[in-house]
Amino acid sequence: MPVDRNRPAKYEVGDTVRLKATRQPAKVLEVRRAEFIPDYVYKLRILAEPPARPYNLSVPEHDLTDYED
């Protein structure tokens, strides 16, 4: 499947998304082009429930899904 290098990022800074693997909600902090994979990479703040603490994580776009309640 060819990569469209001109397409915009799916999510923007401030958007709330979910990690596909764990379904955890996260807030997008930064969006950038990946160096080694043909995708966008998002720096996220994982919105963990207490007693866990929120933490930051960088993931490629294909590991994210839209946030739905």
C-alpha positions in Angstrom: 0.0 0.0 0.0 1.6 3.3 -1.1 2.1 6.0 1.6 0.6 9.4 1.0 3.2 11.8 2.4 1.0 14.8 1.7 -2.0 13.8 3.8 -2.5 15.7 7.0 -2.3 14.1 10.4 -5.5 12.4 11.6 -5.3 14.0 15.1 -4.2 17.4 16.4 -2.7 18.7 19.6 -5.3 18.7 22.3 -7.4 15.9 20.8 -8.4 12.9 23.0 -7.7 9.5 21.5 -7.5 5.9 22.7 -4.7 3.4 22.5 -5.8 0.5 20.4 -4.1 -2.1 22.5 -5.3 -1.1 26.0 -8.3 1.3 25.2 -6.7 3.8 27.5 -7.7 7.4 26.8 -4.9 9.9 26.1 -4.4 13.5 25.2 -2.3 14.5 22.2 0.6 16.7 23.2 2.7 16.8 20.0 2.4 15.6 16.4 5.4 14.9 14.1 6.5 12.8 11.1 8.2 9.6 12.0 11.8 9.1 11.0 11.8 5.3 10.4 8.2 4.5 9.7 5.9 6.1 7.0 3.4 7.5 9.5 2.8 10.3 12.0 4.0 9.8 15.6 2.1 11.3 18.5 3.4 12.2 21.9 0.6 11.4 24.3 -0.3 12.0 27.9 -2.0 8.8 29.1 -5.0 9.7 31.3 -4.6 7.0 33.9 -7.2 6.4 36.6 -6.1 6.8 40.3 -4.2 5.2 41.9 -2.1 5.0 38.7 -0.4 8.2 37.6 -0.6 9.8 34.2 2.5 9.3 32.0 3.8 10.3 28.6 4.2 8.0 25.6 5.0 8.3 21.9 3.1 6.1 19.5 2.5 5.9 15.7 -0.8 6.8 14.3 -1.8 3.3 13.4 -1.7 2.4 17.1 -4.5 5.0 17.9 -8.2 5.0 17.5 -10.9 7.7 17.9 -12.1 8.4 21.5 -15.7 7.4 22.1 -17.4 7.3 25.5 
